[in-house]
Amino acid sequence: MSKMKLLSIAVLGLLLLNFGTLAFLFLNKPPHPPMGPGPGEEGPKRIIIERLGFDKEQVAQYEQLIDEHRKTIRELDGQIRETKNNLYATLSSASQSNKDSLQTRLGEIQKQIETTHYSHFADIKKLCRPDQLKKFDELTRDLARFFAPGRNHPPPPKD
């Protein structure tokens, strides 16, 4: 068998193998994970309402707190994006003199975000009636898990 014929067979075989692999990948593509809670999953809002046993008036006040909280967090996220853009823009300039101040600013904004989250939950606690405060204390042990990226972490071990 000539080298040219062997090379042609090898190339043809590799092409078929590549097309087969691509077809397999496209035909067996896993579905995209849903954005936000899907059916069977509970979002933090629903969990908090149910676990604390909020009545309709408390739910209305809680939804107002959520709107205010989201607005503040969106603004702070925008500040983070802008500051990061400015920080990474220093990489293309000869002078990186304000790099440290931009990094410090990012830390300050992140601190504001965490303070905003904490204040949000302190406000939720204020919505609770005295009989709900024990449930709120139990809820606070799970807060970090509710808001963790991915939220597909196993529940923390019970003491």
Sequence and secondary structure as in RCSB ss.txt:
>XXXX:A:sequence
MSKMKLLSIAVLGLLLLNFGTLAFLFLNKPPHPPMGPGPGEEGPKRIIIERLGFDKEQVAQYEQLIDEHRKTIRE
LDGQIRETKNNLYATLSSASQSNKDSLQTRLGEIQKQIETTHYSHFADIKKLCRPDQLKKFDELTRDLARFFAPG
RNHPPPPKD
>XXXX:A:secstr
  HHHHHHHHHHHHHHHHHHHHHHHHHT      SS  TT   HHHHHHHHHT  HHHHHHHHHHHHHHHHHHHH
HHHHHHHHHHHHHHGGGSS  TTHHHHHHHHHHHHHHHHHHHHHHHHHHHHHS GGGHHHHHHHHTTHHHHTSTT
         
